[in-house]
Amino acid sequence: MEKRFLKEKQSSSEERRRSNSEINDLPDSFLCHILFFLSTKYSVRSSLLSKRWRSLWLQVPAFDLDSLQFNDDVFSFTDFVHRFLKSDENLTLNRFKLICSPDDIDDDDNNDSVLELWIDALVRRRVHHLDFQVNSDDDKIVCMPLSLYSCNTLANLSLYHVALSDMELEFVASLPCLKVMCLDTVRYEYDDSLIHDESNYLETLLTSCPVLEKLTIIRDIFDYLKIICVRSKSLKSLTLWVDSCQVGLLEDHVVEIDASKLEHMSLRDHLSRSIVIHSIAPYASVNIDVHFDGNDGYTSLDQDDDDSNSKRTMIRNFLTKISTVSRMEISYNTLEVIHDYSKLEQLPHFSNLSWLYASFLDSFWELLPTFLCCCPNRHTLFLEFVFDIEESPMKLSSVPPCFVSSLKYVKLATQGTTKTSSQMKLARYFLSHCAVLKKLSLSKSFGDGIIKKIKKIQRKSRECIIVTGCLVKPHNLYHRQDE
């Protein structure tokens, strides 16, 4: 037994030596490619393996570090970053990701000078992907230097909790390769003494990105741009979020979107008084959660005054511009606006719409048939109903055209205190009228007793099956789901 153990131990040792020998026979470029997929924290640890590995991490075309995880007795955090950026300026950097606090780059004289040195070095090293995040609980913020706007190799830019420097009239921004940009809680610093209009600041930045395809904007509470104007001939995906808790934003700011190639759009804006869509691509996918009211109260649509007329016109134009979409997710906030509007004017037809996720409140049941009648070619419908105390009977009398011709998949989920009669009537509405329905999916919130009763309802379509389970709201509307 002892001889066998010694033999196995010797064999294991030989395998390790052979494995180490095989790794050491690999060229530096291959080893750096392996380290490329590790964070810098673990890449640096490889320097302990041998003399050959001591400086190998400096040749890796990627840097990924969080200052909270930094622990080095020899170098300070800033010195460590300096060392990496100056190690080989002829080496192109594929990826540079840095998470830090304002104090990490504060040199007591000018807290932007350290960052300016880093950005200048990144531009010289032809960085492709830049992800810079500043974590701070207070209002302290760092400003990105102007050299960032002239990086002609940058393809992906992600910024969090920073300010963008003001572009003076004589400065020409140029980001010819930038395809993806995320501006999360970013401020736009401008000089009041300059002649140019600060409202065009973001538009000027976007103009410098001729091949931009994906843009994410999450507005900062201290962002005072009057107009968010997204105008692009290349943009394919846009996410614009403004949370209602951001009370620091201007009450009358405007959102304008003019992107004829825009295929995916997500708007969550509870504060903008005016949201104007000039153009998007036909058959686009959209996620809509808007109020059209600003943060100073509700403007009634049925009044004969300038505010009401202006709001009706804006809603009409907005709905007309998105009427060509093929997939839509829409919130109950927006549906409530559409409900009020539908009482005064006819809704446009959504002829291309085939997939719809909608969240309904029990206070506007009558909108459901009205809205569904505007979507004659829909094949998949996911409805989430929020019930409270039902004050009036559910009115679901009319039958939309899609029930007869196209609707094949219906998913129903309920929340809150629900009357049994409402659940039964909702299920019967689809089972009794949908001629080509293949599957009705019910959430577990219906309850076993109600589900058993629903399964006994006579069905218009003989092919229809009823299934139950956890119906999960789609996380990404733009990726097609299994029906």
Phi, psi and omega per residue, in radians:
M1 nan -0.744 -3.122
E2 -1.146 -0.710 3.133
K3 -1.126 -0.693 3.122
R4 -1.112 -0.702 3.122
F5 -1.124 -0.757 3.141
L6 -1.144 -0.640 3.130
K7 -1.157 -0.733 3.127
E8 -1.173 -0.658 3.131
K9 -1.147 -0.734 3.124
Q10 -1.135 -0.721 3.121
S11 -1.104 -0.723 3.124
S12 -1.123 -0.705 3.121
S13 -1.126 -0.706 3.123
E14 -1.147 -0.651 3.110
E15 -1.132 -0.698 3.113
R16 -1.129 -0.745 3.134
R17 -1.132 -0.702 3.131
R18 -1.161 -0.682 3.121
S19 -1.142 -0.759 3.116
N20 -1.106 -0.682 3.127
S21 -1.115 -0.710 3.131
E22 -1.140 -0.690 3.112
I23 -1.149 -0.759 -3.124
N24 -1.173 -0.370 3.105
D25 -1.351 -0.258 3.139
L26 -1.254 2.562 3.102
P27 -1.216 2.760 -3.127
D28 -1.020 -0.653 -3.108
S29 -1.075 -0.651 3.132
F30 -1.237 -0.719 3.120
L31 -1.116 -0.691 3.110
C32 -1.147 -0.574 3.099
H33 -1.138 -0.650 3.089
I34 -1.163 -0.803 -3.133
L35 -1.154 -0.378 3.140
F36 -1.004 -0.551 -3.066
F37 -1.553 0.055 3.075
L38 -1.841 2.738 3.005
S39 -1.217 2.776 -3.113
T40 -1.057 -0.574 3.122
K41 -0.962 -0.789 -3.121
Y42 -1.476 -0.482 3.084
S43 -1.118 -0.710 3.133
V44 -1.145 -0.585 -3.129
R45 -1.101 -0.406 3.111
S46 -1.147 -0.316 -3.136
S47 -1.149 -0.234 3.134
L48 -1.458 -0.149 -3.057
L49 -1.205 -0.795 -3.117
S50 -2.938 3.088 3.124
K51 -1.090 -0.630 -3.123
R52 -1.085 -0.600 -3.083
W53 -1.501 -0.116 -2.971
R54 -1.013 -0.737 -3.106
S55 -2.017 0.214 -3.076
L56 -1.141 -0.567 -3.108
W57 -1.119 -0.405 3.117
L58 -1.278 -0.282 3.137
Q59 -1.652 -0.037 3.128
V60 -1.302 2.252 -3.091
P61 -1.392 0.654 -3.140
A62 -2.673 2.558 3.112
F63 -2.428 2.207 -3.074
D64 -2.519 1.843 -3.017
L65 -2.582 2.444 3.020
D66 -1.931 2.180 -3.064
S67 -1.066 -0.445 3.116
L68 -1.184 -0.427 3.133
Q69 -1.636 -0.049 -3.073
F70 -1.327 2.287 3.119
N71 -2.619 1.626 -3.105
D72 -2.377 2.200 -3.099
D73 -1.407 -0.300 -3.060
V74 -1.640 -0.794 -3.071
F75 -1.939 2.546 2.924
S76 -1.350 2.961 -3.112
F77 -1.044 -0.837 -3.122
T78 -1.134 -0.703 3.110
D79 -1.097 -0.651 -3.131
F80 -1.118 -0.782 3.115
V81 -1.152 -0.728 3.087
H82 -0.985 -0.801 -3.095
R83 -1.048 -0.743 -3.136
F84 -1.159 -0.806 -3.070
L85 -1.167 -0.507 -3.127
K86 -1.636 -0.037 -3.030
S87 -1.093 -0.791 -3.129
D88 -2.701 1.624 -3.068
E89 -1.281 -0.126 3.065
N90 -1.512 -0.175 -3.122
L91 -1.554 2.115 3.126
T92 -1.213 2.353 3.118
L93 -1.654 2.104 3.097
N94 -1.353 -0.754 -3.045
R95 -2.466 2.338 3.052
F96 -2.359 1.969 3.126
K97 -2.160 2.213 -3.101
L98 -2.410 2.247 3.055
I99 -2.055 2.159 -3.081
C100 -2.650 -3.115 3.055
S101 -1.999 2.859 3.112
P102 -1.009 -0.583 -3.124
D103 -1.196 -0.446 -3.131
D104 -1.147 -0.454 -3.105
I105 -2.080 0.411 3.112
D106 -1.638 2.022 -3.141
D107 -1.777 0.281 3.096
D108 1.273 -0.338 3.119
D109 -1.742 -0.887 3.135
N110 -2.654 1.842 -3.005
N111 -1.244 -0.024 3.058
D112 -1.722 -0.213 -3.049
S113 -1.171 -0.678 3.104
V114 -1.090 -0.815 3.134
L115 -1.104 -0.640 3.115
E116 -1.105 -0.714 3.090
L117 -1.085 -0.713 -3.121
W118 -1.179 -0.813 -3.123
I119 -1.120 -0.719 3.091
D120 -1.042 -0.715 3.127
A121 -1.169 -0.669 3.118
L122 -1.139 -0.677 3.098
V123 -1.112 -0.748 3.122
R124 -1.130 -0.568 -3.121
R125 -1.582 0.230 2.979
R126 0.964 0.903 -3.112
V127 -1.107 2.471 3.139
H128 -1.760 -0.747 -3.088
H129 -2.177 2.103 -3.128
L130 -2.153 2.157 3.107
D131 -2.225 1.885 -3.079
F132 -2.143 2.109 -3.080
Q133 -2.207 2.332 3.101
V134 -2.035 2.081 3.132
N135 -1.739 2.126 -3.129
S136 -2.712 2.351 3.133
D137 -1.475 -0.288 -3.118
D138 -1.837 -2.917 -3.065
D139 -1.481 0.026 -3.109
K140 -1.188 2.289 -3.045
I141 -2.521 2.655 3.117
V142 -1.880 2.671 -3.067
C143 -1.892 2.255 3.129
M144 -1.266 2.372 -3.102
P145 -1.265 2.799 -3.087
L146 -1.119 -0.468 -3.113
S147 -1.052 -0.380 3.109
L148 -1.058 -0.592 -3.056
Y149 -1.327 -0.077 -3.102
S150 -2.154 0.534 3.117
C151 -1.561 1.798 -3.015
N152 -1.441 0.109 3.078
T153 -1.972 -0.161 -3.032
L154 -1.191 2.173 -3.135
A155 -1.918 -0.448 -3.088
N156 -2.437 2.135 -3.109
L157 -2.232 2.181 3.104
S158 -2.272 2.119 -3.111
L159 -2.196 2.430 3.115
Y160 -2.332 2.209 3.036
H161 0.965 0.905 3.034
V162 -2.300 3.018 3.049
A163 -1.989 2.497 3.068
L164 -1.650 2.279 -3.100
S165 -1.123 2.633 3.118
D166 -1.241 2.367 3.104
M167 -1.625 1.996 3.133
E168 -1.236 2.868 -3.029
L169 -1.019 -0.668 -3.076
E170 -1.437 -0.152 -3.125
F171 -1.462 2.342 3.135
V172 -1.955 1.978 3.101
A173 -1.435 2.500 -3.139
S174 -2.665 1.935 3.077
L175 -2.186 1.251 -2.945
P176 -1.200 -0.322 -3.084
C177 -1.905 -0.023 -3.035
L178 -1.236 2.101 3.140
K179 -1.938 -0.483 -3.098
V180 -2.261 2.236 3.112
M181 -2.426 2.279 3.086
C182 -2.148 2.065 3.119
L183 -1.983 1.607 -3.052
D184 -1.786 2.000 -3.135
T185 0.962 0.858 -3.116
V186 -1.835 2.417 3.082
R187 -1.808 2.755 -3.134
Y188 -2.051 1.770 -3.093
E189 -1.404 2.238 3.103
Y190 -2.374 2.726 -3.100
D191 -1.719 2.103 -3.123
D192 -1.084 -0.409 -3.076
S193 -1.354 -0.281 -3.134
L194 -1.350 2.713 -3.035
I195 -1.347 -0.596 -2.986
H196 -1.182 2.714 -3.096
D197 -1.403 2.133 -3.109
E198 -1.138 -0.354 3.136
S199 -1.133 -0.419 -3.134
N200 -1.607 0.145 -3.050
Y201 -1.024 -0.937 -3.115
L202 -1.127 -0.677 3.127
E203 -1.078 -0.669 3.089
T204 -1.113 -0.717 3.112
L205 -1.104 -0.771 -3.127
L206 -1.171 -0.545 3.107
T207 -1.102 -0.484 -3.134
S208 -1.377 0.006 -3.109
C209 -2.063 1.405 -3.024
P210 -1.214 -0.294 -3.126
V211 -2.043 0.310 -3.122
L212 -1.071 2.249 -3.107
E213 -2.007 -0.516 -3.084
K214 -2.333 2.195 -3.096
L215 -2.298 2.271 3.057
T216 -2.146 2.208 3.103
I217 -2.226 2.049 3.022
I218 -2.030 1.906 -2.932
R219 -1.244 2.562 3.141
D220 -1.543 2.648 -3.111
I221 -1.108 -0.449 3.138
F222 -1.849 0.425 3.095
D223 -1.512 2.002 -3.060
Y224 -1.922 0.436 3.026
L225 -1.120 2.310 -3.129
K226 -1.323 -0.555 -3.087
I227 -2.293 2.234 2.940
I228 -1.736 1.766 -3.086
C229 -1.921 1.951 3.114
V230 -1.823 1.748 -3.124
R231 -2.139 2.000 -3.070
S232 -2.679 2.457 3.094
K233 -1.602 -0.149 -3.072
S234 -2.007 -0.261 -3.000
L235 -1.112 2.307 3.135
K236 -2.011 -0.395 -3.106
S237 -2.433 2.282 -3.132
L238 -2.360 2.267 2.993
T239 -2.142 2.127 3.133
L240 -2.288 1.996 -3.104
W241 -2.114 2.283 3.012
V242 -2.329 1.935 -3.091
D243 -1.408 2.594 -3.120
S244 -1.159 -0.349 -3.137
C245 -1.303 -0.163 -3.079
Q246 -1.482 1.287 -3.034
V247 -1.283 -0.212 -3.138
G248 -1.297 -0.297 -3.110
L249 -1.208 2.711 3.107
L250 -1.085 2.528 -3.092
E251 -1.325 -0.459 -3.019
D252 -1.988 0.455 -3.110
H253 -1.277 2.817 -2.974
V254 -2.149 2.520 3.021
V255 -2.041 2.227 3.096
E256 -2.236 2.355 -3.120
I257 -2.245 2.150 3.122
D258 -2.394 1.587 -3.078
A259 -2.558 1.681 -3.001
S260 -1.196 -0.302 3.128
K261 -1.784 0.162 -3.066
L262 -1.198 2.007 -3.090
E263 -1.753 -0.470 -3.111
H264 -2.307 2.188 -3.120
M265 -2.407 2.257 3.082
S266 -2.180 1.988 3.141
L267 -2.032 2.074 3.005
R268 -2.231 1.685 -2.991
D269 -2.447 1.900 -3.126
H270 -1.800 0.128 -3.034
L271 -2.122 -0.535 -3.061
S272 -1.160 2.290 3.113
R273 -1.354 -0.537 -3.099
S274 -2.240 2.175 3.067
I275 -2.212 2.001 -3.027
V276 -2.095 2.208 3.039
I277 -1.927 2.020 3.114
H278 -1.478 -0.677 3.138
S279 -2.870 2.513 2.919
I280 -2.476 2.997 -3.119
A281 -1.307 2.551 3.025
P282 -1.155 2.659 -3.130
Y283 1.095 0.526 3.118
A284 -1.337 2.901 3.005
S285 -1.894 2.296 -3.069
V286 -2.319 2.616 3.044
N287 -2.197 1.957 -2.977
I288 -2.048 2.180 3.022
D289 -2.526 1.492 -3.064
V290 -2.335 2.792 -3.102
H291 -1.991 -0.587 -3.071
F292 1.153 0.507 -3.050
D293 -2.254 -0.152 -3.002
G294 1.255 -2.927 -3.095
N295 -1.963 0.387 -3.116
D296 -2.017 0.347 3.052
G297 2.122 3.066 -3.053
Y298 -1.658 2.339 3.065
T299 -1.768 2.056 -3.117
S300 -1.180 2.553 -3.125
L301 -1.601 -0.338 -3.004
D302 -1.654 0.194 3.108
Q303 -1.611 2.631 3.117
D304 -1.685 1.230 3.100
D305 -2.456 3.026 -3.051
D306 -1.102 -0.725 -3.107
D307 -1.108 -0.801 -3.130
S308 -1.155 -0.765 3.127
N309 -1.105 -0.698 3.128
S310 -1.146 -0.700 3.139
K311 -1.189 -0.712 3.106
R312 -1.080 -0.728 3.123
T313 -1.109 -0.733 -3.139
M314 -1.121 -0.758 3.136
I315 -1.138 -0.730 3.128
R316 -1.041 -0.821 3.141
N317 -1.152 -0.676 3.140
F318 -1.100 -0.856 -3.125
L319 -1.130 -0.645 3.127
T320 -1.112 -0.717 -3.107
K321 -1.220 -0.513 3.138
I322 -1.690 0.079 -3.074
S323 -1.250 -0.151 -3.139
T324 -1.678 0.058 -3.051
V325 -1.252 2.778 3.141
S326 -1.844 -0.440 3.137
R327 -2.380 2.416 -3.067
M328 -2.535 2.399 2.905
E329 -2.065 2.224 -3.016
I330 -2.360 2.405 -3.075
S331 -1.516 2.862 3.107
Y332 -1.197 -0.443 3.074
N333 -1.073 -0.810 -3.140
T334 -1.234 -0.676 3.115
L335 -1.099 -0.570 3.106
E336 -1.145 -0.687 3.070
V337 -1.126 -0.769 3.131
I338 -1.108 -0.633 3.114
H339 -1.047 -0.836 3.124
D340 -1.130 -0.680 -3.119
Y341 -1.176 -0.651 -3.081
S342 -1.149 -0.368 3.105
K343 -1.294 -0.319 -3.071
L344 -1.915 -0.607 -3.102
E345 -2.424 2.735 -3.130
Q346 -1.331 2.416 3.123
L347 -1.331 2.575 3.075
P348 -1.239 2.824 3.111
H349 -1.517 2.337 3.075
F350 -1.766 1.312 -2.980
S351 -1.194 -0.476 -3.101
N352 -1.590 -0.156 -3.013
L353 -1.246 2.054 3.139
S354 -1.993 -0.343 -3.079
W355 -2.326 2.228 -3.093
L356 -2.427 2.260 2.930
Y357 -2.002 2.191 -3.105
A358 -2.391 2.526 3.089
S359 -1.949 2.068 -3.060
F360 -1.938 2.516 2.959
L361 -1.743 2.697 -3.119
D362 -1.219 -0.163 -3.093
S363 -1.415 -0.193 3.082
F364 -2.373 1.003 3.069
W365 -1.023 -0.699 -3.032
E366 -1.126 -0.273 3.116
L367 -1.280 -0.476 -3.051
L368 -0.971 -0.982 3.109
P369 -1.074 -0.659 -3.125
T370 -1.081 -0.796 -3.104
F371 -1.236 -0.691 -3.141
L372 -1.171 -0.530 3.103
C373 -1.149 -0.370 3.137
C374 -1.474 -0.034 -3.078
C375 -2.165 1.323 -2.987
P376 -1.244 -0.275 -3.036
N377 -2.056 0.382 -3.110
R378 -1.333 2.377 3.094
H379 -1.961 -0.326 3.141
T380 -2.281 2.276 -3.113
L381 -2.334 2.179 3.110
F382 -2.092 1.916 -3.114
L383 -1.970 2.280 3.039
E384 -2.021 1.998 -3.071
F385 -1.780 2.278 3.091
V386 -1.839 1.912 -3.111
F387 -1.731 2.622 2.989
D388 -2.337 -2.118 3.056
I389 -1.690 1.983 -3.070
E390 -1.311 1.941 -3.071
E391 -1.472 -0.475 -3.122
S392 -2.394 2.703 -3.128
P393 -1.065 2.589 3.111
M394 -1.207 2.252 -3.120
K395 -1.930 1.808 3.140
L396 -2.313 1.132 -3.012
S397 -1.567 -0.822 -3.058
S398 -1.301 2.688 -3.116
V399 -2.015 1.980 3.138
P400 -1.134 2.637 -3.135
P401 -1.019 -0.586 -3.091
C402 -1.137 -0.386 3.106
F403 -1.108 -0.545 -3.090
V404 -1.552 -0.603 -2.933
S405 -1.869 -0.601 -2.901
S406 -2.367 -0.458 -2.989
L407 -1.221 2.012 -3.053
K408 -1.993 -0.486 -3.062
Y409 -2.283 2.170 3.119
V410 -2.229 2.289 3.077
K411 -2.126 2.236 -3.103
L412 -2.123 2.233 3.078
A413 -2.286 2.440 -3.128
T414 -2.159 2.648 3.093
Q415 -2.346 2.783 3.074
G416 1.388 -2.961 3.134
T417 -1.398 2.007 -3.013
T418 -2.043 2.310 3.047
K419 -1.317 2.452 3.121
T420 -0.997 -0.689 -3.114
S421 -1.088 -0.631 3.136
S422 -1.199 -0.745 3.129
Q423 -1.105 -0.771 -3.135
M424 -1.126 -0.775 -3.103
K425 -1.157 -0.641 3.128
L426 -1.126 -0.803 3.135
A427 -1.177 -0.726 -3.129
R428 -1.116 -0.580 3.139
Y429 -0.994 -0.712 -3.134
F430 -1.465 -0.761 -3.094
L431 -1.128 -0.598 -3.049
S432 -1.477 -0.292 -3.028
H433 -2.105 -0.311 -3.082
C434 -1.485 1.883 -3.011
A435 -1.342 -0.439 -3.097
V436 -2.037 0.332 -3.105
L437 -1.122 2.250 3.126
K438 -1.792 -0.562 -3.095
K439 -2.606 2.292 2.977
L440 -1.976 2.033 -3.132
S441 -1.798 2.273 -3.126
L442 -2.058 2.382 3.086
S443 -1.289 2.779 3.138
K444 -1.115 -0.304 -3.134
S445 -1.141 -0.276 3.077
F446 -1.172 -0.503 -3.125
G447 1.540 2.539 -3.073
D448 -1.051 -0.715 -3.110
G449 -1.095 -0.799 -3.136
I450 -1.165 -0.703 -3.123
I451 -1.084 -0.709 3.097
K452 -1.066 -0.709 3.119
K453 -1.182 -0.667 -3.136
I454 -1.130 -0.649 -3.126
K455 -1.153 -0.285 3.121
K456 -1.582 -0.106 -3.135
I457 -1.215 2.378 3.108
Q458 -1.167 2.389 -3.039
R459 -1.896 2.450 3.097
K460 -1.193 -0.644 -3.133
S461 -1.755 2.209 3.136
R462 -1.266 -0.373 -3.113
E463 -1.466 -0.131 -3.021
C464 -1.246 2.312 3.000
I465 -2.034 2.690 3.120
I466 -2.012 2.191 3.138
V467 -2.167 2.710 3.122
T468 -2.244 2.778 3.116
G469 2.787 -2.925 3.110
C470 -1.494 1.922 3.119
L471 -1.585 1.957 -3.068
V472 -1.674 2.289 3.075
K473 -1.059 2.352 -3.114
P474 -1.061 2.289 3.129
H475 -1.351 -0.586 -3.116
N476 -2.315 1.868 -3.099
L477 -1.137 -0.405 -2.967
Y478 -1.491 -0.191 3.052
H479 -1.776 2.206 -3.039
R480 -1.109 2.371 -3.111
Q481 -1.740 2.676 3.011
D482 -1.220 2.285 -3.116
E483 -1.355 nan nan
